């Protein structure tokens, strides 16, 4: 079976699973874990957009 | 310059710091957690966390294989290959299964395969973090 993901979808899937693990392992209570997981996901995806814009500006 | 530590402050630090004795479970839980992703948490009756960790690590590993990611072998020779092997071996039984079934025995020929290799390595590294978390729970450092 071959999976073909675009760069963005691969980054989003990566961010989702990494955020789940970070949330569970780095915080104690359930609500803190959910908040930290969402925070990590936002940073991952935000970082993708930021890096994308930086690369687009460099390319010009 | 760092302040010299006096005996008084050292005693105060040891008095406030709680002790966490090493138990059998504190050794077994991370080992099980390494072999079976999330297994350490499930063994410690943190079922929800254990299942989420299992799903996350296994999904990342399978997606990595599906993207034609490469599985590193222990005798890579190159330092980056050795680091890749350390990351891959973190997936525990998934890595052993992949080696037995000869999955991931491909060279990265395109960008997708390179992402797949990264997925495989990161799945193992995340599982190491999960195993360490199981150790902390077993010690009583974390609820």
Backbone of each chain as ProteinMPNN parsed JSONL, in Angstrom:
{"seq_chain_A": "XXXXXXXXXXXXXXXXXXXXXXXXXXXXXXXXXXXXXXXXXXXXXXXXXXXXXXXXXXXX", "coords_chain_A": {"N_chain_A": [[0.842, -1.201, 0.0], [0.56, 2.146, -0.894], [0.996, 5.421, 0.259], [0.205, 8.616, -0.677], [0.881, 11.687, 0.251], [0.424, 15.216, 0.289], [2.813, 17.887, 0.809], [1.785, 19.678, 2.72], [-0.392, 18.236, 3.867], [0.969, 16.039, 4.926], [2.49, 17.353, 6.846], [0.432, 18.298, 8.486], [-0.738, 15.921, 9.448], [1.437, 14.857, 10.786], [1.752, 16.874, 12.733], [-0.639, 16.556, 14.151], [-0.468, 13.942, 15.39], [1.963, 14.124, 16.794], [1.338, 16.225, 18.513], [-0.672, 15.1, 20.088], [0.799, 13.176, 21.534], [2.678, 14.838, 22.813], [0.957, 16.427, 24.362], [-0.204, 14.53, 26.127], [2.051, 13.546, 27.469], [3.448, 15.717, 28.546], [1.962, 17.214, 30.326], [-0.115, 17.252, 33.332], [-2.965, 17.148, 34.282], [-6.153, 16.33, 32.704], [-7.439, 18.461, 31.332], [-5.37, 20.291, 31.072], [-3.715, 18.787, 29.446], [-5.196, 18.628, 27.084], [-5.304, 21.339, 26.368], [-2.547, 21.909, 26.055], [-1.914, 20.144, 24.009], [-3.462, 21.205, 21.91], [-2.24, 23.693, 21.73], [0.37, 22.959, 20.93], [-0.262, 21.834, 18.442], [-1.252, 24.062, 17.101], [1.08, 25.614, 17.034], [2.749, 23.969, 15.474], [1.341, 23.87, 12.983], [1.096, 26.591, 12.481], [3.798, 27.191, 12.266], [4.367, 25.856, 9.902], [2.929, 27.386, 8.027], [4.236, 29.844, 8.374], [6.898, 29.198, 7.667], [6.389, 28.512, 5.037], [5.571, 30.985, 3.925], [7.93, 32.46, 4.326], [9.705, 31.06, 2.666], [8.427, 31.504, 0.226], [8.731, 34.259, -0.013], [11.516, 34.474, -0.118], [11.963, 33.227, -2.514], [11.079, 35.042, -4.407]], "CA_chain_A": [[0.0, 0.0, 0.0], [1.346, 3.376, -0.969], [0.267, 6.632, 0.66], [0.767, 9.83, -1.27], [0.4, 12.897, 0.92], [1.102, 16.453, -0.11], [3.685, 18.395, 1.879], [0.967, 20.257, 3.796], [-1.167, 17.209, 4.587], [1.931, 15.266, 5.721], [2.835, 18.184, 8.011], [-0.742, 18.363, 9.367], [-0.857, 14.603, 10.108], [2.572, 14.822, 11.718], [1.429, 17.793, 13.833], [-1.726, 15.973, 14.94], [-0.016, 12.837, 16.239], [3.004, 14.61, 17.714], [0.668, 17.052, 19.523], [-1.362, 14.187, 21.017], [1.807, 12.594, 22.436], [3.21, 15.926, 23.655], [-0.075, 16.809, 25.33], [-0.349, 13.486, 27.155], [3.269, 13.304, 28.26], [4.066, 16.908, 29.137], [1.076, 17.851, 31.301], [-0.671, 16.298, 34.304], [-4.42, 16.954, 34.268], [-6.733, 16.139, 31.366], [-7.701, 19.754, 30.678], [-4.045, 20.834, 30.702], [-3.203, 17.991, 28.328], [-5.928, 19.05, 25.875], [-4.847, 22.698, 26.04], [-1.167, 21.872, 25.571], [-1.966, 19.477, 22.708], [-3.95, 22.185, 20.924], [-1.194, 24.717, 21.614], [1.441, 22.383, 20.101], [-0.781, 21.687, 17.078], [-1.295, 25.411, 16.513], [2.453, 26.021, 16.751], [3.242, 23.179, 14.329], [0.696, 24.305, 11.74], [1.521, 27.991, 12.302], [5.188, 27.133, 11.788], [4.333, 25.451, 8.48], [2.514, 28.562, 7.248], [5.315, 30.847, 8.468], [8.02, 28.733, 6.839], [5.931, 28.604, 3.655], [5.64, 32.387, 3.497], [9.357, 32.85, 4.263], [10.273, 30.464, 1.448], [7.834, 32.178, -0.925], [9.35, 35.591, -0.113], [12.908, 34.278, -0.556], [11.938, 32.798, -3.914], [10.799, 36.201, -5.274]], "C_chain_A": [[0.877, 1.251, 0.0], [0.47, 4.563, -0.602], [0.963, 7.825, 0.029], [0.14, 11.046, -0.613], [1.152, 14.095, 0.372], [1.963, 16.918, 1.075], [2.849, 18.908, 3.049], [0.209, 19.189, 4.572], [-0.247, 16.32, 5.422], [2.294, 16.037, 6.995], [1.676, 18.237, 9.004], [-0.93, 17.046, 10.132], [0.239, 14.455, 11.165], [2.249, 15.657, 12.963], [0.366, 17.197, 14.742], [-1.204, 14.904, 15.911], [1.055, 13.277, 17.234], [2.368, 15.431, 18.843], [-0.06, 16.188, 20.55], [-0.357, 13.635, 22.031], [2.384, 13.666, 23.36], [2.208, 16.304, 24.746], [-0.168, 15.813, 26.47], [0.875, 13.428, 28.065], [3.795, 14.534, 29.007], [3.194, 17.631, 30.173], [0.387, 16.805, 32.179], [-2.177, 16.068, 34.171], [-4.956, 16.892, 32.835], [-6.923, 17.469, 30.64], [-6.398, 20.417, 30.234], [-3.475, 20.099, 29.496], [-3.874, 18.41, 27.023], [-5.432, 20.425, 25.416], [-3.445, 22.675, 25.433], [-1.087, 21.193, 24.2], [-2.42, 20.433, 21.617], [-2.919, 23.275, 20.669], [-0.064, 24.218, 20.698], [0.987, 22.266, 18.646], [-0.793, 23.038, 16.367], [0.112, 25.881, 16.169], [3.022, 25.279, 15.545], [2.677, 23.736, 13.024], [1.06, 25.768, 11.435], [2.944, 28.059, 11.76], [5.268, 26.752, 10.325], [3.97, 26.644, 7.605], [3.625, 29.612, 7.219], [6.477, 30.458, 7.564], [7.655, 28.822, 5.355], [6.023, 30.022, 3.123], [7.081, 32.866, 3.383], [9.982, 32.321, 2.979], [9.731, 31.153, 0.201], [8.469, 33.556, -1.128], [10.794, 35.487, -0.58], [12.95, 33.978, -2.05], [11.735, 33.982, -4.863], [12.057, 36.95, -5.643]], "O_chain_A": [[1.808, 1.381, 0.795], [-0.653, 4.696, -1.088], [2.169, 8.011, 0.19], [-1.008, 11.389, -0.895], [2.334, 14.018, 0.039], [1.847, 16.404, 2.187], [3.145, 18.626, 4.21], [0.17, 19.229, 5.802], [-0.631, 15.889, 6.509], [2.392, 15.459, 8.078], [1.894, 18.223, 10.216], [-1.243, 17.057, 11.323], [-0.004, 13.991, 12.28], [2.444, 15.21, 14.093], [0.454, 17.315, 15.964], [-1.474, 14.963, 17.111], [1.048, 12.846, 18.387], [2.8, 15.347, 19.993], [-0.066, 16.503, 21.74], [-0.62, 13.624, 23.233], [2.559, 13.428, 24.555], [2.576, 16.477, 25.908], [-0.208, 16.196, 27.639], [0.749, 13.28, 29.28], [4.512, 14.395, 29.997], [3.659, 18.566, 30.824], [0.312, 15.63, 31.822], [-2.62, 14.937, 33.972], [-4.305, 17.338, 31.89], [-6.598, 17.582, 29.458], [-6.328, 21.025, 29.166], [-2.835, 20.701, 28.634], [-3.219, 18.534, 25.988], [-5.176, 20.644, 24.232], [-3.184, 23.333, 24.426], [-0.306, 21.6, 23.34], [-1.839, 20.471, 20.532], [-2.743, 23.726, 19.537], [0.399, 24.939, 19.815], [1.752, 22.56, 17.726], [-0.405, 23.152, 15.204], [0.318, 26.485, 15.117], [3.691, 25.873, 14.699], [3.418, 24.035, 12.087], [1.299, 26.131, 10.284], [3.253, 28.884, 10.9], [6.12, 27.251, 9.589], [4.606, 26.894, 6.581], [3.917, 30.194, 6.174], [6.98, 31.276, 6.794], [8.494, 29.161, 4.52], [6.494, 30.245, 2.007], [7.42, 33.596, 2.452], [10.7, 33.042, 2.286], [10.464, 31.368, -0.764], [8.716, 33.974, -2.259], [11.252, 36.325, -1.356], [13.854, 34.418, -2.76], [12.176, 33.928, -6.011], [11.995, 37.945, -6.364]]}, "seq_chain_B": "XXXXXXXXXXXXXXXXXXXXXXXXXXXXXXXXXXXXXXXXXXXXXXXXXXXXXXXXXXXXXXXXXXXXXXXXXXXXXXXXXXXXXXXXXXXXXXXXXXXXXXXXXXXXXXXXXXXXXXXXXXXXXXXXXXXXXXXXXXXXXXX", "coords_chain_B": {"N_chain_B": [[28.873, 34.3, 38.429], [28.374, 31.174, 39.986], [26.513, 30.658, 42.959], [28.026, 29.466, 45.947], [27.085, 26.33, 47.28], [25.723, 25.88, 50.366], [25.842, 23.767, 53.289], [23.54, 24.056, 54.714], [21.561, 25.013, 52.891], [21.576, 22.865, 51.174], [20.606, 20.817, 52.785], [18.047, 21.831, 53.224], [16.978, 21.662, 50.66], [16.956, 18.895, 50.207], [15.202, 18.192, 52.164], [12.731, 19.236, 51.35], [12.298, 18.033, 48.882], [10.421, 15.427, 47.604], [10.704, 11.848, 47.994], [11.087, 9.281, 45.586], [10.791, 6.099, 45.484], [12.352, 3.436, 43.671], [10.41, 1.177, 42.062], [9.291, -2.161, 41.095], [7.363, -1.94, 39.13], [8.01, 0.552, 38.098], [10.132, -0.05, 36.517], [9.229, -2.059, 34.842], [6.967, -0.949, 33.516], [7.931, 1.205, 31.703], [9.439, -0.443, 29.998], [7.537, -2.186, 28.895], [6.015, -0.227, 27.714], [7.789, 0.701, 25.805], [8.117, -1.564, 24.149], [5.446, -2.143, 23.358], [3.684, 0.375, 22.037], [2.181, 2.738, 24.159], [1.568, 0.757, 25.926], [2.707, 0.764, 28.484], [1.263, 2.746, 29.82], [-1.282, 1.627, 29.723], [-0.853, -0.626, 31.26], [-0.539, 0.627, 33.679], [-3.072, 1.346, 34.221], [-3.978, 3.647, 32.953], [-5.961, 3.965, 30.782], [-7.198, 5.513, 28.718], [-5.194, 7.41, 27.964], [-3.224, 5.588, 27.229], [-4.361, 4.264, 25.007], [-4.644, 6.397, 23.213], [-1.939, 7.066, 22.848], [-1.022, 4.684, 21.726], [-2.519, 4.597, 19.32], [-1.55, 6.956, 18.094], [1.277, 6.546, 17.798], [1.4, 4.092, 16.393], [-0.083, 4.763, 14.101], [1.52, 6.807, 12.994], [3.786, 5.306, 12.427], [2.801, 3.409, 10.566], [1.878, 5.098, 8.538], [4.301, 6.195, 7.796], [5.573, 3.912, 6.744], [3.79, 3.444, 4.659], [4.331, 5.63, 3.08], [6.566, 4.866, 1.826], [8.813, 4.967, 3.43], [12.123, 4.552, 4.781], [13.498, 1.885, 6.698], [15.893, 1.885, 9.168], [18.93, 0.027, 9.668], [20.896, -1.713, 12.213], [23.65, -1.821, 11.586], [24.555, 0.423, 10.13], [26.791, 2.115, 9.852], [27.405, 4.854, 9.032], [27.139, 7.91, 10.921], [24.707, 9.283, 10.896], [23.03, 7.292, 10.012], [23.146, 5.599, 12.193], [21.924, 7.172, 14.141], [19.419, 7.351, 12.976], [18.681, 4.697, 13.197], [18.505, 4.474, 15.995], [16.305, 6.122, 16.458], [14.325, 4.716, 14.985], [14.238, 2.241, 16.331], [12.949, 2.837, 18.62], [10.276, 2.376, 18.291], [9.771, -0.141, 19.141], [8.158, -3.193, 19.206], [7.034, -2.813, 16.746], [9.124, -2.042, 15.125], [10.682, -4.387, 15.187], [8.904, -6.144, 13.952], [8.749, -4.951, 11.431], [11.359, -5.365, 10.549], [11.453, -8.16, 10.509], [9.477, -8.753, 8.626], [10.565, -7.539, 6.505], [9.874, -4.93, 5.778], [9.998, -1.553, 4.619], [12.453, -1.61, 3.382], [13.78, 0.082, 1.475], [15.277, 2.574, -0.647], [15.296, 6.093, -0.195], [13.643, 7.633, -2.691], [12.212, 9.785, -3.505], [10.606, 12.888, -2.461], [8.379, 12.283, -0.856], [9.019, 9.741, 0.176], [11.127, 10.473, 1.763], [9.827, 12.026, 3.688], [8.363, 9.951, 4.782], [10.362, 8.398, 5.979], [11.073, 10.16, 7.986], [8.694, 10.204, 9.463], [8.727, 7.572, 10.447], [11.02, 7.594, 12.104], [10.344, 9.61, 13.943], [8.058, 8.524, 15.097], [9.188, 6.492, 16.645], [10.777, 8.036, 18.391], [8.823, 9.532, 19.728], [7.605, 7.461, 21.029], [9.579, 6.763, 22.833], [9.447, 8.98, 24.537], [6.884, 8.565, 25.552], [7.304, 6.172, 26.936], [9.068, 7.043, 28.907], [7.33, 8.718, 30.246], [5.535, 6.852, 31.275], [7.213, 5.666, 33.11], [7.544, 7.8, 34.941], [4.925, 8.024, 35.875], [4.619, 5.547, 37.129], [6.476, 5.829, 39.134], [5.246, 7.71, 40.669], [5.573, 10.357, 40.319], [3.955, 11.682, 38.597], [0.469, 12.147, 38.105]], "CA_chain_B": [[29.44, 33.163, 39.158], [27.367, 30.437, 40.737], [26.621, 30.751, 44.412], [28.43, 28.205, 46.563], [26.0, 25.68, 48.013], [26.063, 25.596, 51.761], [25.225, 22.548, 53.82], [22.198, 24.401, 55.183], [20.638, 25.044, 51.756], [21.512, 21.503, 50.643], [19.694, 20.086, 53.666], [16.692, 22.344, 52.988], [16.526, 21.13, 49.37], [16.63, 17.471, 50.351], [14.047, 18.054, 53.06], [11.492, 19.553, 50.64], [12.138, 17.185, 47.705], [9.894, 14.11, 47.985], [11.458, 10.708, 47.476], [10.333, 8.366, 44.727], [11.539, 4.834, 45.449], [12.272, 2.658, 42.433], [9.633, -0.053, 42.241], [9.33, -3.089, 39.941], [6.496, -1.37, 38.097], [8.716, 1.68, 37.481], [11.059, -0.618, 35.527], [8.46, -2.866, 33.876], [6.054, -0.107, 32.714], [8.571, 1.78, 30.517], [9.86, -1.508, 29.077], [6.331, -2.594, 28.162], [5.656, 0.941, 26.903], [8.692, 0.749, 24.638], [7.814, -2.684, 23.253], [4.097, -1.928, 22.81], [3.363, 1.785, 22.265], [1.028, 2.956, 25.049], [1.401, -0.401, 26.807], [3.07, 1.134, 29.849], [0.135, 3.484, 30.389], [-2.386, 0.674, 29.899], [-0.453, -1.449, 32.42], [-0.744, 1.45, 34.875], [-4.514, 1.633, 34.24], [-4.314, 4.924, 32.278], [-6.41, 3.368, 29.521], [-7.437, 6.542, 27.696], [-3.896, 7.904, 27.501], [-2.529, 4.478, 26.572], [-4.938, 4.009, 23.675], [-4.28, 7.536, 22.355], [-0.521, 6.92, 22.499], [-0.939, 3.534, 20.809], [-3.04, 5.008, 18.006], [-0.672, 7.972, 17.507], [2.573, 5.986, 17.392], [1.188, 3.08, 15.348], [-0.506, 5.464, 12.88], [2.697, 7.463, 12.403], [4.663, 4.263, 11.888], [2.192, 2.823, 9.36], [1.884, 6.122, 7.482], [5.701, 6.254, 7.349], [5.804, 2.765, 5.85], [2.967, 3.671, 3.466], [4.989, 6.657, 2.261], [7.813, 4.231, 1.343], [9.939, 5.366, 4.275], [13.163, 3.528, 4.956], [13.787, 1.415, 8.058], [17.348, 1.802, 9.351], [19.475, -1.198, 10.268], [21.9, -1.343, 13.227], [25.027, -1.739, 11.076], [24.578, 1.444, 9.087], [28.15, 2.634, 9.672], [27.375, 6.316, 9.078], [26.568, 8.398, 12.193], [23.287, 9.612, 10.68], [22.316, 6.003, 9.943], [23.044, 5.082, 13.568], [20.888, 7.984, 14.796], [18.15, 6.9, 12.39], [18.38, 3.394, 13.805], [18.071, 4.732, 17.384], [14.932, 6.618, 16.36], [13.433, 3.639, 14.52], [14.124, 1.156, 17.308], [12.04, 3.319, 19.666], [8.927, 1.86, 18.051], [9.664, -1.424, 19.823], [7.751, -4.393, 18.47], [6.747, -2.416, 15.359], [10.415, -2.087, 14.419], [11.045, -5.796, 15.033], [7.993, -6.686, 12.946], [9.162, -4.412, 10.134], [12.603, -6.044, 10.138], [11.14, -9.564, 10.198], [8.697, -8.797, 7.382], [11.363, -6.828, 5.491], [9.212, -3.696, 5.344], [10.847, -0.352, 4.67], [13.791, -1.896, 2.855], [13.853, 0.84, 0.223], [16.057, 3.81, -0.58], [14.447, 7.269, -0.434], [13.809, 8.036, -4.077], [11.49, 11.038, -3.727], [10.36, 13.67, -1.238], [7.403, 11.565, -0.023], [9.748, 8.687, 0.893], [11.932, 11.15, 2.785], [8.882, 12.332, 4.775], [8.033, 8.662, 5.398], [11.489, 8.055, 6.848], [10.961, 11.046, 9.157], [7.554, 9.695, 10.243], [9.161, 6.356, 11.141], [11.955, 7.962, 13.17], [9.642, 10.388, 14.971], [7.179, 7.585, 15.824], [10.031, 5.853, 17.662], [11.188, 9.022, 19.398], [7.642, 9.833, 20.542], [7.369, 6.301, 21.899], [10.542, 6.881, 23.937], [8.882, 9.973, 25.466], [5.742, 7.912, 26.205], [7.851, 5.195, 27.884], [9.58, 7.82, 30.043], [6.143, 9.191, 30.97], [5.04, 5.691, 32.033], [8.144, 5.535, 34.242], [7.212, 8.847, 35.911], [3.631, 7.683, 36.486], [4.852, 4.405, 38.015], [7.2, 6.33, 40.307], [4.355, 8.564, 41.441], [5.891, 11.765, 40.069], [2.881, 12.24, 37.77], [-0.799, 11.414, 38.362]], "C_chain_B": [[28.354, 32.485, 39.995], [27.606, 30.566, 42.227], [27.091, 29.417, 44.989], [27.287, 27.62, 47.399], [26.453, 25.368, 49.433], [25.364, 24.327, 52.208], [23.778, 22.806, 54.222], [21.187, 24.364, 54.032], [20.492, 23.662, 51.147], [20.523, 20.663, 51.461], [18.249, 20.506, 53.443], [16.126, 21.767, 51.704], [16.133, 19.664, 49.496], [15.415, 17.257, 51.241], [12.738, 18.29, 52.316], [11.241, 18.602, 49.467], [11.606, 15.799, 48.101], [10.7, 12.984, 47.342], [10.548, 9.796, 46.667], [11.105, 7.052, 44.637], [11.293, 4.057, 44.156], [11.551, 1.335, 42.702], [9.776, -0.937, 40.999], [8.524, -2.506, 38.782], [7.18, -0.209, 37.373], [9.75, 1.216, 36.462], [10.266, -1.331, 34.424], [7.624, -1.976, 32.942], [6.754, 0.56, 31.52], [9.039, 0.736, 29.513], [8.683, -1.991, 28.231], [5.902, -1.465, 27.216], [6.534, 1.083, 25.672], [8.327, -0.346, 23.644], [6.462, -2.501, 22.562], [3.741, -0.469, 23.073], [2.082, 1.966, 23.096], [0.83, 1.837, 26.059], [1.718, -0.095, 28.263], [1.929, 1.851, 30.551], [-1.043, 2.546, 30.654], [-2.112, -0.218, 31.11], [-0.694, -0.694, 33.731], [-2.19, 1.942, 34.999], [-4.871, 3.035, 33.751], [-4.759, 4.54, 30.869], [-6.576, 4.393, 28.396], [-6.138, 7.044, 27.102], [-3.16, 6.82, 26.709], [-3.042, 4.238, 25.166], [-4.588, 5.146, 22.718], [-2.818, 7.452, 21.916], [-0.322, 5.792, 21.495], [-1.367, 3.944, 19.4], [-2.068, 5.982, 17.331], [0.617, 7.352, 16.972], [2.396, 4.971, 16.257], [0.786, 3.753, 14.028], [0.685, 6.145, 12.216], [3.617, 6.441, 11.755], [4.105, 3.715, 10.571], [2.156, 3.829, 8.21], [3.303, 6.251, 6.914], [6.026, 5.113, 6.4], [5.038, 2.944, 4.538], [3.565, 4.701, 2.525], [6.341, 6.17, 1.734], [9.04, 4.698, 2.125], [10.883, 4.203, 4.515], [13.314, 3.169, 6.427], [15.308, 1.246, 8.166], [17.739, 0.494, 10.018], [20.592, -0.827, 11.238], [23.309, -1.157, 12.687], [25.159, -0.736, 9.934], [25.966, 2.005, 8.813], [28.201, 4.139, 9.817], [26.667, 6.772, 10.362], [25.077, 8.733, 12.05], [22.438, 8.345, 10.583], [22.118, 5.434, 11.345], [21.959, 5.852, 14.323], [19.498, 7.605, 14.281], [17.717, 5.575, 12.988], [17.859, 3.576, 15.232], [16.623, 5.225, 17.393], [13.96, 5.507, 15.999], [13.182, 2.594, 15.595], [13.211, 1.558, 18.486], [10.622, 2.796, 19.49], [8.723, 0.456, 18.6], [9.279, -2.562, 18.906], [7.422, -4.059, 17.003], [8.019, -2.476, 14.521], [10.816, -3.537, 14.155], [10.192, -6.456, 13.948], [8.41, -6.234, 11.538], [10.431, -5.092, 9.635], [12.323, -7.486, 9.733], [10.43, -9.658, 8.84], [9.399, -8.093, 6.227], [10.608, -5.622, 4.901], [10.225, -2.551, 5.407], [12.261, -0.587, 4.186], [13.943, -1.236, 1.484], [14.749, 2.053, 0.427], [15.124, 4.974, -0.922], [14.677, 7.798, -1.839], [13.097, 9.347, -4.378], [11.204, 11.716, -2.388], [9.408, 12.938, -0.299], [8.085, 10.474, 0.795], [10.603, 9.285, 2.003], [11.05, 11.553, 3.976], [8.539, 11.053, 5.531], [9.105, 8.22, 6.373], [11.422, 8.882, 8.134], [9.813, 10.597, 10.06], [7.979, 8.478, 11.074], [10.073, 6.69, 12.318], [11.211, 8.67, 14.304], [8.658, 9.505, 15.755], [7.959, 6.912, 16.948], [10.42, 6.813, 18.765], [10.016, 9.402, 20.314], [7.342, 8.682, 21.494], [8.36, 6.289, 23.067], [10.013, 7.859, 24.996], [7.727, 9.34, 26.252], [6.224, 6.903, 27.25], [8.398, 5.909, 29.127], [8.429, 8.345, 30.899], [5.554, 8.065, 31.828], [5.916, 5.469, 33.273], [7.802, 6.549, 35.339], [5.889, 8.559, 36.624], [3.828, 6.557, 37.508], [5.596, 4.839, 39.283], [6.311, 7.148, 41.232], [4.652, 10.042, 41.262], [4.765, 12.465, 39.315], [1.595, 11.458, 38.038], [-1.239, 10.559, 37.165]], "O_chain_B": [[27.529, 33.147, 40.624], [28.744, 30.58, 42.695], [26.618, 28.359, 44.574], [26.611, 28.341, 48.132], [27.447, 24.674, 49.649], [24.411, 23.872, 51.576], [22.912, 21.939, 54.104], [20.111, 23.779, 54.154], [19.42, 23.309, 50.656], [19.721, 19.907, 50.913], [17.338, 19.679, 53.465], [14.947, 21.418, 51.642], [15.109, 19.239, 48.961], [14.69, 16.272, 51.098], [11.738, 17.631, 52.603], [10.088, 18.385, 49.092], [12.265, 15.076, 48.848], [11.298, 13.157, 46.28], [9.391, 9.573, 47.022], [11.987, 6.915, 43.789], [10.183, 4.028, 43.625], [12.025, 0.494, 43.466], [10.319, -0.508, 39.981], [8.933, -2.566, 37.623], [6.962, -0.004, 36.179], [10.196, 2.006, 35.631], [10.585, -1.223, 33.24], [7.574, -2.21, 31.735], [6.226, 0.495, 30.41], [9.04, 0.991, 28.309], [8.806, -2.181, 27.021], [5.485, -1.706, 26.083], [6.076, 1.532, 24.621], [8.235, -0.095, 22.443], [6.341, -2.678, 21.35], [3.516, -0.099, 24.226], [1.035, 1.409, 22.767], [0.002, 1.962, 26.96], [1.079, -0.627, 29.17], [1.654, 1.602, 31.725], [-1.717, 2.654, 31.679], [-3.017, -0.527, 31.884], [-1.011, -1.295, 34.758], [-2.485, 2.841, 35.786], [-5.933, 3.56, 34.087], [-4.04, 4.756, 29.894], [-6.145, 4.164, 27.266], [-5.988, 7.102, 25.881], [-2.558, 7.087, 25.669], [-2.259, 4.031, 24.239], [-4.273, 4.904, 21.553], [-2.493, 7.729, 20.761], [0.442, 5.922, 20.538], [-0.672, 3.674, 18.421], [-1.79, 5.854, 16.138], [1.004, 7.602, 15.831], [3.146, 4.986, 15.281], [1.259, 3.359, 12.961], [0.84, 6.064, 10.998], [4.16, 6.674, 10.675], [4.834, 3.573, 9.589], [2.374, 3.468, 7.054], [3.485, 6.397, 5.706], [6.676, 5.316, 5.375], [5.547, 2.645, 3.457], [3.335, 4.654, 1.317], [7.154, 6.961, 1.257], [10.14, 4.812, 1.585], [10.496, 3.036, 4.46], [13.266, 4.04, 7.297], [15.926, 0.553, 7.357], [16.991, -0.069, 10.817], [21.181, 0.247, 11.116], [24.092, -0.407, 13.27], [25.788, -1.01, 8.912], [26.287, 2.336, 7.672], [28.959, 4.655, 10.638], [25.732, 6.125, 10.834], [24.289, 8.496, 12.965], [21.284, 8.322, 11.011], [21.072, 4.864, 11.655], [21.169, 5.259, 15.057], [18.533, 7.545, 15.043], [16.535, 5.356, 13.253], [16.898, 2.922, 15.637], [15.818, 4.804, 18.223], [12.906, 5.365, 16.619], [12.06, 2.117, 15.759], [12.763, 0.701, 19.248], [9.848, 2.776, 20.447], [7.617, -0.081, 18.532], [9.986, -2.864, 17.944], [7.521, -4.921, 16.13], [8.001, -2.901, 13.366], [11.237, -3.883, 13.051], [10.696, -7.228, 13.132], [8.421, -7.022, 10.592], [10.567, -5.364, 8.443], [12.874, -7.984, 8.751], [10.74, -10.522, 8.02], [8.888, -8.056, 5.108], [10.691, -5.337, 3.706], [11.189, -2.602, 6.172], [13.172, 0.16, 4.543], [14.197, -1.899, 0.479], [14.95, 2.501, 1.556], [14.278, 4.868, -1.81], [15.739, 8.334, -2.154], [13.358, 9.961, -5.412], [11.52, 11.182, -1.325], [9.598, 12.962, 0.917], [7.773, 10.294, 1.973], [10.781, 8.674, 3.056], [11.467, 11.439, 5.129], [8.435, 11.055, 6.757], [8.804, 7.727, 7.461], [11.678, 8.375, 9.226], [9.945, 10.607, 11.284], [7.635, 8.369, 12.251], [9.917, 6.132, 13.405], [11.422, 8.368, 15.479], [8.453, 9.722, 16.949], [7.46, 6.775, 18.065], [10.399, 6.455, 19.942], [10.191, 9.572, 21.52], [6.886, 8.893, 22.618], [8.017, 5.852, 24.165], [10.116, 7.602, 26.196], [7.602, 9.547, 27.459], [5.63, 6.786, 28.322], [8.217, 5.444, 30.252], [8.536, 8.409, 32.124], [5.129, 8.294, 32.96], [5.417, 5.126, 34.345], [7.773, 6.205, 36.521], [5.749, 8.815, 37.819], [3.279, 6.603, 38.609], [5.376, 4.291, 40.363], [6.583, 7.267, 42.427], [4.076, 10.887, 41.948], [4.631, 13.687, 39.38], [1.633, 10.237, 38.184], [-2.272, 9.893, 37.229]]}, "name": "protein", "num_of_chains": 2, "seq": "XXXXXXXXXXXXXXXXXXXXXXXXXXXXXXXXXXXXXXXXXXXXXXXXXXXXXXXXXXXXXXXXXXXXXXXXXXXXXXXXXXXXXXXXXXXXXXXXXXXXXXXXXXXXXXXXXXXXXXXXXXXXXXXXXXXXXXXXXXXXXXXXXXXXXXXXXXXXXXXXXXXXXXXXXXXXXXXXXXXXXXXXXXXXXXXXXXXXXXXXXXX"}
